[in-house]
Amino acid sequence: MFLFRRLRLTAAASITAVALVSCGTGEPADQAPTPAADTSPAAVATAPPTAPCDSPFAALSQRERIAQLFTVGVSSMADARQAVEQHNIGGVFIGSGVVGEAVSGSGLAELQKTAPLPLLVAIDEEGGRVSRITPYAGPMPSARVMASTMSPEQVRATARARGEFLNRMGVTVDFAPSLDVSDQPDQAVIGDRSFSPDPARVTEYARAFAAGLQDAGITPVFKHFPGHGRSSGDSHFTTVTVPPLDQLAAHDLRPFAELAATPGAGMMLGHQLVPGLTGADRPASLSPAAYRLLREGHGYGAPAFEGPIFTDDLSGMKAVSDAFPLPRSVTESLIAGADSPLWITTAGIGEALDSVEGALANGALSTDALDRSLERMAEVRGIPECANGPVTGRMSAAGSLAAPVEPAAPGPGAPPVTSPPAAALAPLPR
C-alpha cells in the first residue's frame, strides 16, 4: 500500500505510521530483526534519524495528481514534451505517426529524463491490421492467423520478440491482446483481431501473447471488457450494443474471467452498451456497474481484478463522443471507476483537468478513489513508494533501432520468422 494514503491520517497517527515503517523496506518495526543495540544516552543522541518515507506524489498539486492519471495520444515528441511540461501528465500514447520519430531517435529516452516521474508510454500493437511498428519491425500475423497456424509457445515467442522491439523503443505498455470472442469477418471491427470464436481458445492464445509481452518487460492490457466480439457495429462510428449480460457471462466474458488474475496485467473497457449491465444511457467505459463487475468478479465467476483499468479512446470514437464531450467523458470515467482515461490527442487536457477538479470539489469524485488510482498507476509505471527511495521504471537506454524494413508477406498459413527466446521460458501460467 502506497504511503500517500497514510499521509492523510491525523498528526498523531501519522507519527505512529512513520515510526512503524522504515523507508525502502516497508517492514514493520515489530517484525524486524532485533540485534542488541547501544542504548546509552550518548549513542541515542548521535544516532542518525530515520528518513521519512514520503509519497512521490506528495509535492504535486491536486491538478497535477489528476494529470498523472491521464494517458493521451501525442502527435510528435515535441507535442509529448509540451504535455508533460505544461500539465505533468502521467502517460503518453504513441500512434503510427510518431513511431518513426520514436524508433529513429532518442526522444522517448529524453522525455523520460525530463519528466518528474517515470512516464507510462503506451501503444496498441496487436499484429495484423493493428500494428504500429510493422514498417520497422516487420509484419506480425493477426490474432486469428496466429491461433490457426501457431502453437501457444510460438505465439509467446512471437510476442516476446515484438515486445523486445517495443522495449528498446521506450514503450512500457501494450494495449493488447484482445480477449474478444468473435466469428466476425476478418475486416469487421473485431474480426481477425479475435483469436477465435471459442472462448477457451481465446484464453489459451491471449495468455500466451500476454506472457510473451511480459517476458520482454512490457505490460499487457486485455481488451475490450466486457466483450466486443458480438457487437452490433463499430464503436468508432456509432453506438453499439452487445448481447445481454447473462449471455456475455456464459460466453464472451469467459476469457476475462480466466485471465483476470494475471499478475501485472491491465484491462481496457470498451464503449459498448450491455443490456442488464450498463443501461441504455452510457457505454461500459462510463458505467459504474461495468467497473464493479470487473473489480469484484461477482456475476461472471471471476476473481476480483486488482490491476489498472484504462478506457478505450474517449475522443475519437463516436459511441462515446457523440453523447459525452471529452471533459465530461474523462470525468465520468474516473467517477465510474477507471484508473486512466485514454484519448488520442493532447487537445482538451486543460478542460478535462478543470472538469475533474470540479467533480472533486462537489464530491462526485472522492480523493480516496483518486489515490487508489494513483497507487495502481504508480505500480505500472515503476514509481517507488518513497520519494527518497530508488527511482525505477526509467529507461536506461533507448534510441535508434533497425532501419525500416520492407514488410515481406509470409506464405499462406506460415508463421512469421521470429527471434528465438534469449533464455528458457517458464511454463505459461494457469
Secondary structure, DSSP 8 states (H G I E B T S, - for coil): --TTTGGGS-HHHHHHHHHHB-TTT--BGGGS-------SHHHHHHS--------TTTTS-HHHHHHTT-EEEESSHHHHHHHHHHH--SEEEE-HHHHHHHHHSSHHHHHHHHSSS--EEEE---BTTB-SSHHHH-----HHHHHHHS-HHHHHHHHHHHHHHHHHHT--EE---B-------TTSSSGGGSS-SSHHHHHHHHHHHHHHHHHTT-EEEEEEET--TT-SS-TTTS-EE---HHHHHHTTTHHHHHHTT-TT-EEEE--EE-TTTT-SSS-GGG-HHHHHHHHH-TTTT-----S-EEE--SSS-HHHHTTS-HHHHHHHHHHHT-SB-EESSSTTHHHHHHHHHHHHHTTSS-HHHHHHHHHHHHHHHT--SSTTS---S--S---------------TT--------SS-------
